[in-house]
């Protein structure tokens, strides 16, 4: 089992990315992964989407990326998907 993890104050871009990822994983596998906030406990593999406390703990921050720069990073039981988000208006 896995969970898609976003920050409690996730940007609209990160929220949209998490829901799109959830949708496509369900279409491919038939399994609907839960989207949870980084303050909630997670069992199993974490798919970190966007800036959160969990990505900060790995030393990763959206502000460190240039425009159109993205990261796909694998760690034990963790997949990180993040990049430079536009500011919410």
LINURMO-V902328 format. One record per residue. N is the residue number from 1. PHI is phi as a letter, one per 20 degrees, with the letter a starting at -180 (none if undefined). OMEGA is omega in whole degrees, 0 to 359 (NA if undefined). Layout:
# LINURMO-V902328
[[N | PHI | OMEGA] [N | PHI | OMEGA]]
This chain:
# LINURMO-V902328
[[1 | none | 181] [2 | b | 176] [3 | c | 173] [4 | e | 186] [5 | d | 175] [6 | c | 178] [7 | f | 179] [8 | f | 177] [9 | d | 183] [10 | f | 177] [11 | f | 177] [12 | f | 178] [13 | f | 180] [14 | f | 178] [15 | f | 179] [16 | f | 179] [17 | f | 180] [18 | f | 181] [19 | f | 176] [20 | f | 178] [21 | f | 178] [22 | g | 181] [23 | f | 184] [24 | f | 175] [25 | f | 178] [26 | f | 179] [27 | f | 182] [28 | f | 189] [29 | d | 186] [30 | n | 181] [31 | d | 178] [32 | e | 178] [33 | f | 178] [34 | f | 171] [35 | d | 183] [36 | c | 175] [37 | e | 184] [38 | f | 176] [39 | e | 181] [40 | e | 178] [41 | f | 181] [42 | c | 174] [43 | d | 178] [44 | n | 184] [45 | f | 176] [46 | d | 171] [47 | d | 184] [48 | e | 182] [49 | d | 178] [50 | m | 181] [51 | f | 178] [52 | a | 175] [53 | f | 181] [54 | f | 178] [55 | f | 177] [56 | f | 178] [57 | f | 176] [58 | e | 181] [59 | n | 182] [60 | d | 180] [61 | b | 179] [62 | g | 184] [63 | f | 180] [64 | f | 182] [65 | e | 172] [66 | e | 175] [67 | g | 180] [68 | m | 176] [69 | d | 185] [70 | c | 181] [71 | c | 168] [72 | c | 187] [73 | c | 178] [74 | d | 173] [75 | c | 178] [76 | g | 180] [77 | l | 182] [78 | b | 171] [79 | c | 181] [80 | d | 175] [81 | c | 181] [82 | b | 178] [83 | a | 181] [84 | e | 178] [85 | e | 171] [86 | f | 177] [87 | f | 176] [88 | f | 180] [89 | d | NA]]
